[in-house]
Amino acid sequence: MNKLQRLISKLEKHHKRKIDLSLDRTFSLLQKLGNPQNKLKNVINVVGTNAKASMAYSLKSILNKANYKCNLYTSPHLQSFTERFIFNDKEIKEDELIELLKDIEKVLGDDNASLFEILTCAFLKQAENYKNNINIIEAGLFFKFDSTNVFKDNLMTLIGVIHTDHLQWLENKTIDSIIHEKTSKLLNSNIFINRQLNDEIRTKIEKALINNSSNKYFFGKEFNVSKHENGFIHYQDDIGEIILPEPNLLGDHQIYNISTSIAASRKIFNVKNEHIKKGITNVKLKGRLQELHSGKLKDISSKNRLIIDGGHNESSSISISNWIRQQHQDVHLICGMMKDKEHYEYMKHFKDIVKSITLIDIPNQNGSISKEEFKDKLDGLKMDINLSSSIEEAIELNSKHQDTICLFTGSLYMVGEVLNLN
C-alpha cells in the first residue's frame, strides 16, 4: 500500500458509512474551508445513471479545442485517485493530491465526513486556484443529497441516461424515484438531456422538470444526431447542421452522449465546427469500450482483440450488447461484478449474442460477488458459463479462439485491475 492509499484508508475512518445521503457534513466542511464552491465560476453539473463520464470528457475535449481551460471532477477512478482530479486540463500529481488531502483532513479535524465528501471538498478547494476555468463536475450517487450539489448557480446541467441502479439506497425502488433524486434539485439555468432508453423515461424526466425554469434541450427535440452508412455523423439543432467524422469512442451510444455535449457547447460557448470535429476525435476516456492494443494481457490474447468496459448496470449492458450485435467477430465475455449489483438483469442482455461467458472474482475487492454465487444467480438464463480463477487465466481460456473479441465487463473496479495487470 503506497502513501496515497494509506491516507485514503485513514480518511475513510472519518465516517462509519461509505455512503450517507446528506449534505450537512459537506456544507460544514466547506464552511471551514471558506466556502470555495461560492467562488467558482462557470460550473457545469453532470448527473445521470450512465453516460456522465462520456459527456464530461467529450465536452472538455471540445472546449479545449476552442481554447477554454477546464477543471474536471469525476468518479470512480480506474487505477488511481488522481484520475478524479483534473485542474487546468492536467491530472493532479500523486504527491500534490496527498498534500491537498492532508490539508483538508487538518481542517476537518474530528468532524464526520465520508470519503467522497472529503474528496469533493478537496476538489472544490483546489479549483479555487483556477476559478475562472470551466468547472465540469460529475455527481456521485443520485444528486439531491450528493456532495456535488452545493452551488447557488451554474452555467448548465447535463443529464445522462437515467435508469435503474443503486436501488438499495431508495425506499421507493422505482425509476420515478430515481428520476426525482437526480432532477428535483437541479439549478435553474440550462439543462441538456441525453437520449434515454425509451420514450417513457424521457416523458417522466420532462414531467419531473416541469417546474424547473431552465432552458431545456432534449435529444430528439432540440437536437439530434444520426449515423450514416459511410461512418460520418449528421448532427443538427436550431443553429444548423454539421457533418462530423466518427468519434474515437466505440459504440453508437457514445454518439448520443457526444451529441449532448455538442449541443451544450454550441448553445453556451463560443465554439466553431472545427473545434467540435477535432474535439470528438480526440476524447480521452478510459474503460468504456476501450481496446487494448499492447501490453502483457494483450500478448496473452494473441491475435484476438481485447476490449474493456466498466458497465455494471442494466442500461450499460443494453448499450454493450447493441455494440456486440454490430461486430463481425464472435465475442467472448469475461465478467466480474460487485455484490450489490443486479446481476441477472445485467447479464440477460448477453444471452444468445455472445459465444461464451467466463465469470471471475474481481481481484482486491472484498465487495465482489464470488464467481460461484454469480453463476448460481444466472441459473434461470440457461447459458453455458465457465469459471476462471484469474484475469490472466480467463484470457488464456479464450485465446484458443481465433479472430475473436475478448470483452471484459461488469465493473469499473475490474477494468481498473485489467489496466493495472496489462
Secondary structure as the mmCIF struct_conf table of DSSP 4:
data_model
#
loop_
_struct_conf.conf_type_id
_struct_conf.id
_struct_conf.beg_label_comp_id
_struct_conf.beg_label_asym_id
_struct_conf.beg_label_seq_id
_struct_conf.end_label_comp_id
_struct_conf.end_label_asym_id
_struct_conf.end_label_seq_id
HELX_RH_AL_P HELX_RH_AL_P1 LYS A 3 LEU A 11
HELX_RH_3T_P HELX_RH_3T_P1 GLU A 12 HIS A 14
BEND BEND1 HIS A 15 LYS A 16
BEND BEND2 LYS A 18 LYS A 18
BEND BEND3 LEU A 23 LEU A 23
HELX_RH_AL_P HELX_RH_AL_P2 ASP A 24 LYS A 32
TURN_TY1_P TURN_TY1_P1 LEU A 33 GLY A 34
HELX_RH_3T_P HELX_RH_3T_P2 PRO A 36 ASN A 38
TURN_TY1_P TURN_TY1_P2 LYS A 39 LYS A 39
BEND BEND4 ASN A 42 ASN A 42
STRN STRN1 VAL A 43 VAL A 47
BEND BEND5 GLY A 48 THR A 49
STRN STRN2 ASN A 50 ASN A 50
BEND BEND6 ALA A 51 ALA A 51
HELX_RH_AL_P HELX_RH_AL_P3 LYS A 52 LYS A 65
TURN_TY1_P TURN_TY1_P3 ALA A 66 ASN A 67
STRN STRN3 CYS A 70 TYR A 73
BEND BEND7 LEU A 78 GLN A 79
HELX_RH_3T_P HELX_RH_3T_P3 PHE A 81 ARG A 84
STRN STRN4 PHE A 85 PHE A 87
TURN_TY1_P TURN_TY1_P4 ASN A 88 ASP A 89
STRN STRN5 LYS A 90 GLU A 91
HELX_LH_PP_P HELX_LH_PP_P1 ILE A 92 LYS A 93
HELX_RH_AL_P HELX_RH_AL_P4 GLU A 94 LEU A 108
TURN_TY1_P TURN_TY1_P5 GLY A 109 ASP A 110
HELX_RH_AL_P HELX_RH_AL_P5 LEU A 115 ALA A 127
HELX_RH_3T_P HELX_RH_3T_P4 GLU A 128 TYR A 130
TURN_TY1_P TURN_TY1_P6 LYS A 131 ASN A 132
BEND BEND8 ASN A 133 ASN A 133
STRN STRN6 ILE A 134 GLU A 138
BEND BEND9 GLY A 140 PHE A 143
TURN_TY1_P TURN_TY1_P7 LYS A 144 PHE A 145
TURN_TY1_P TURN_TY1_P8 SER A 147 THR A 148
BEND BEND10 LYS A 152 LYS A 152
BEND BEND11 LEU A 155 LEU A 155
STRN STRN7 MET A 156 ILE A 159
STRN STRN8 VAL A 161 VAL A 161
HELX_RH_3T_P HELX_RH_3T_P5 LEU A 167 TRP A 169
BEND BEND12 GLU A 171 ASN A 172
BEND BEND13 THR A 174 THR A 174
HELX_RH_AL_P HELX_RH_AL_P6 ILE A 175 THR A 183
TURN_TY1_P TURN_TY1_P9 SER A 184 LYS A 185
BEND BEND14 ASN A 188 SER A 189
STRN STRN9 ASN A 190 ILE A 193
HELX_LH_PP_P HELX_LH_PP_P2 ASN A 194 GLN A 196
BEND BEND15 LEU A 197 ASN A 198
HELX_RH_AL_P HELX_RH_AL_P7 ASP A 199 ALA A 208
TURN_TY1_P TURN_TY1_P10 LEU A 209 ASN A 211
BEND BEND16 SER A 214 SER A 214
STRN STRN10 ASN A 215 PHE A 218
STRN STRN11 PHE A 219 PHE A 219
TURN_TY1_P TURN_TY1_P11 GLY A 220 GLU A 222
STRN STRN12 PHE A 223 LYS A 227
TURN_TY1_P TURN_TY1_P12 GLU A 229 ASN A 230
BEND BEND17 GLY A 231 GLY A 231
STRN STRN13 ILE A 233 ASP A 237
TURN_TY1_P TURN_TY1_P13 ASP A 238 ILE A 239
STRN STRN14 GLY A 240 LEU A 244
HELX_LH_PP_P HELX_LH_PP_P3 PRO A 245 PRO A 247
BEND BEND18 ASN A 248 LEU A 249
BEND BEND19 GLY A 251 GLY A 251
HELX_RH_AL_P HELX_RH_AL_P8 ASP A 252 ILE A 268
BEND BEND20 PHE A 269 PHE A 269
HELX_RH_AL_P HELX_RH_AL_P9 ASN A 273 ILE A 280
TURN_TY1_P TURN_TY1_P14 THR A 281 THR A 281
BEND BEND21 ASN A 282 ASN A 282
BEND BEND22 LYS A 286 LEU A 289
STRN STRN15 GLN A 290 LEU A 292
BEND BEND23 SER A 294 GLY A 295
HELX_RH_AL_P HELX_RH_AL_P10 LYS A 296 ILE A 300
TURN_TY1_P TURN_TY1_P15 SER A 301 LYS A 303
BEND BEND24 ASN A 304 ASN A 304
STRN STRN16 ARG A 305 ILE A 308
BEND BEND25 ASN A 313 ASN A 313
HELX_RH_AL_P HELX_RH_AL_P11 GLU A 314 ARG A 325
TURN_TY1_P TURN_TY1_P16 GLN A 326 GLN A 326
BEND BEND26 HIS A 328 GLN A 329
STRN STRN17 VAL A 331 CYS A 335
STRN STRN18 MET A 338 MET A 338
TURN_TY1_P TURN_TY1_P17 LYS A 339 ASP A 340
BEND BEND27 LYS A 341 LYS A 341
HELX_RH_AL_P HELX_RH_AL_P12 HIS A 343 MET A 347
HELX_RH_3T_P HELX_RH_3T_P6 LYS A 348 PHE A 350
TURN_TY1_P TURN_TY1_P18 LYS A 351 ILE A 353
BEND BEND28 VAL A 354 LYS A 355
STRN STRN19 SER A 356 LEU A 359
HELX_LH_PP_P HELX_LH_PP_P4 ASP A 361 ILE A 362
TURN_TY1_P TURN_TY1_P19 PRO A 363 ASN A 364
TURN_TY1_P TURN_TY1_P20 ASN A 366 GLY A 367
STRN STRN20 SER A 368 SER A 368
HELX_LH_PP_P HELX_LH_PP_P5 ILE A 369 SER A 370
HELX_RH_AL_P HELX_RH_AL_P13 LYS A 371 LYS A 377
TURN_TY1_P TURN_TY1_P21 LEU A 378 LEU A 378
HELX_RH_3T_P HELX_RH_3T_P7 ASP A 379 LEU A 381
STRN STRN21 ILE A 385 LEU A 387
BEND BEND29 SER A 389 SER A 390
HELX_RH_AL_P HELX_RH_AL_P14 ILE A 391 ASN A 398
TURN_TY1_P TURN_TY1_P22 SER A 399 LYS A 400
BEND BEND30 HIS A 401 ASP A 403
STRN STRN22 ILE A 405 THR A 409
BEND BEND31 GLY A 410 GLY A 410
HELX_RH_AL_P HELX_RH_AL_P15 LEU A 412 LEU A 421
#
